[in-house]
């Protein structure tokens, strides 16, 4: 039962990513624009924060969202793979994330105002790889001895 639930969570999160990719470019831009404005408001409170160009903040928000989506997907895949008895759950999860990122970018080629980007596939995969490193590091700290990436 635990294994089925873990794979169901993977499917649900893949659906979330698909739904966000299915948003037309103007809708997606409006969403990230709202978050960008919120961050810019916070930056205004910091010394030198007003000097950061809006387009840089917007880029970081959009690409950071890509990385976060795939970091979560990696964690879900890795857990499901571990529960399923996979020999190399980390590597397999990373490959699955990269493959899903590629298909997601192809999907965006059919969405108004959006288009596929190999750079976004790399950013998505980097988000998954970053999560792998964080998880491996955390597990190593918890075990109090060095750990191999699994």
VEXDREN-2710 file (C-alpha; in Angstrom, 1 decimal):
% VEXDREN-2710
k/r/px/py/pz
1/UNK/0.0/0.0/0.0
2/UNK/2.8/2.4/0.9
3/UNK/4.5/1.8/-2.5
4/UNK/1.3/2.4/-4.4
5/UNK/0.7/5.7/-2.5
6/UNK/4.3/6.8/-3.2
7/UNK/3.8/6.2/-7.0
8/UNK/0.4/8.0/-6.8
9/UNK/2.1/11.0/-5.3
10/UNK/4.6/11.0/-8.2
11/UNK/1.7/10.9/-10.7
12/UNK/-0.1/13.8/-8.9
13/UNK/3.0/16.0/-8.9
14/UNK/3.6/15.2/-12.6
15/UNK/0.0/16.3/-13.1
16/UNK/0.7/19.6/-11.3
17/UNK/3.7/20.2/-13.5
18/UNK/1.7/19.4/-16.6
19/UNK/-1.1/21.8/-15.6
20/UNK/1.4/24.6/-14.9
21/UNK/3.0/24.0/-18.3
22/UNK/-0.4/24.0/-20.0
23/UNK/-1.0/27.6/-18.9
24/UNK/-0.8/30.0/-21.8
25/UNK/2.3/32.3/-21.7
26/UNK/0.4/35.4/-20.6
27/UNK/-1.2/33.5/-17.7
28/UNK/2.1/32.0/-16.6
29/UNK/3.8/35.4/-16.9
30/UNK/1.1/37.0/-14.8
31/UNK/1.6/34.4/-12.0
32/UNK/5.3/34.8/-11.9
33/UNK/4.9/38.6/-12.2
34/UNK/2.8/38.6/-9.1
35/UNK/5.5/36.7/-7.2
36/UNK/8.2/39.0/-8.7
37/UNK/6.4/42.1/-7.4
38/UNK/6.2/40.6/-3.9
39/UNK/9.9/39.8/-3.9
40/UNK/10.7/43.3/-5.2
41/UNK/8.7/44.7/-2.3
42/UNK/10.8/42.8/0.1
43/UNK/14.1/43.7/-1.7
44/UNK/13.2/47.4/-1.3
45/UNK/13.6/46.9/2.5
46/UNK/17.1/45.6/2.1
47/UNK/20.2/47.8/1.5
48/UNK/20.9/47.9/-2.2
49/UNK/17.8/45.9/-3.0
50/UNK/16.3/48.6/-5.1
51/UNK/19.3/48.3/-7.5
52/UNK/18.5/44.8/-8.6
53/UNK/16.9/45.0/-12.0
54/UNK/13.3/43.7/-12.3
55/UNK/14.1/41.4/-15.2
56/UNK/16.7/39.7/-13.1
57/UNK/14.3/39.1/-10.3
58/UNK/11.7/37.8/-12.8
59/UNK/14.2/35.4/-14.3
60/UNK/15.2/34.1/-10.9
61/UNK/11.6/33.6/-9.9
62/UNK/10.7/31.7/-13.1
63/UNK/13.8/29.5/-13.2
64/UNK/13.7/29.0/-9.5
65/UNK/10.1/27.6/-9.9
66/UNK/11.4/25.2/-12.5
67/UNK/14.1/24.0/-10.1
68/UNK/11.7/23.7/-7.2
69/UNK/9.1/21.7/-9.2
70/UNK/11.7/19.1/-10.2
71/UNK/13.4/19.0/-6.8
72/UNK/10.0/17.9/-5.4
73/UNK/9.6/15.4/-8.3
74/UNK/13.0/14.0/-7.6
75/UNK/12.2/13.4/-3.9
76/UNK/8.9/11.7/-4.7
77/UNK/10.5/9.5/-7.4
78/UNK/13.4/8.5/-5.2
79/UNK/11.1/7.5/-2.4
80/UNK/8.8/5.5/-4.7
81/UNK/11.8/3.8/-6.2
82/UNK/13.3/3.0/-2.8
83/UNK/10.0/1.5/-1.7
84/UNK/9.9/-0.5/-4.9
85/UNK/13.4/-1.9/-4.2
86/UNK/15.3/-0.2/-7.0
87/UNK/19.1/-0.7/-6.8
88/UNK/20.0/2.9/-7.7
89/UNK/17.0/5.0/-6.7
90/UNK/18.8/8.3/-6.9
91/UNK/20.3/7.9/-10.3
92/UNK/17.0/6.4/-11.6
93/UNK/15.0/9.3/-10.2
94/UNK/17.4/11.8/-11.8
95/UNK/17.0/10.1/-15.2
96/UNK/13.2/10.0/-14.8
97/UNK/13.2/13.7/-13.9
98/UNK/15.3/14.6/-16.9
99/UNK/13.0/12.5/-19.2
100/UNK/9.9/14.1/-17.8
101/UNK/11.4/17.6/-18.2
102/UNK/12.1/16.9/-21.8
103/UNK/8.6/15.7/-22.5
104/UNK/7.2/18.7/-20.6
105/UNK/9.2/21.1/-22.7
106/UNK/7.9/19.3/-25.9
107/UNK/4.3/19.8/-24.5
108/UNK/4.9/23.5/-24.1
109/UNK/5.5/23.7/-27.8
110/UNK/1.8/23.2/-28.2
111/UNK/0.8/25.9/-25.7
112/UNK/-0.1/29.4/-26.8
113/UNK/2.7/31.9/-25.9
114/UNK/5.1/29.1/-24.8
115/UNK/7.8/27.1/-26.4
116/UNK/10.2/24.3/-25.7
117/UNK/13.6/25.1/-24.3
118/UNK/16.5/22.8/-23.9
119/UNK/17.9/25.3/-21.3
120/UNK/14.7/24.7/-19.2
121/UNK/15.3/20.9/-19.4
122/UNK/18.8/21.5/-18.0
123/UNK/17.5/23.8/-15.2
124/UNK/14.8/21.3/-14.3
125/UNK/17.4/18.5/-14.2
126/UNK/19.7/20.7/-12.1
127/UNK/16.9/21.2/-9.6
128/UNK/16.5/17.4/-9.3
129/UNK/20.3/17.0/-8.9
130/UNK/20.4/19.7/-6.3
131/UNK/17.7/17.9/-4.3
132/UNK/19.7/14.6/-4.6
133/UNK/22.8/16.3/-3.2
134/UNK/20.7/17.9/-0.3
135/UNK/19.1/14.5/0.5
136/UNK/22.3/12.6/0.4
137/UNK/24.0/15.2/2.5
138/UNK/21.2/15.2/5.0
139/UNK/21.2/11.4/5.2
140/UNK/25.0/11.5/5.8
141/UNK/24.6/14.0/8.6
142/UNK/21.9/11.9/10.2
143/UNK/24.1/8.8/10.0
144/UNK/27.1/10.8/11.1
145/UNK/29.3/9.1/8.5
146/UNK/29.9/9.8/4.8
147/UNK/27.3/8.5/2.4
148/UNK/27.4/7.6/-1.3
149/UNK/24.8/9.1/-3.6
150/UNK/22.0/6.5/-3.9
END
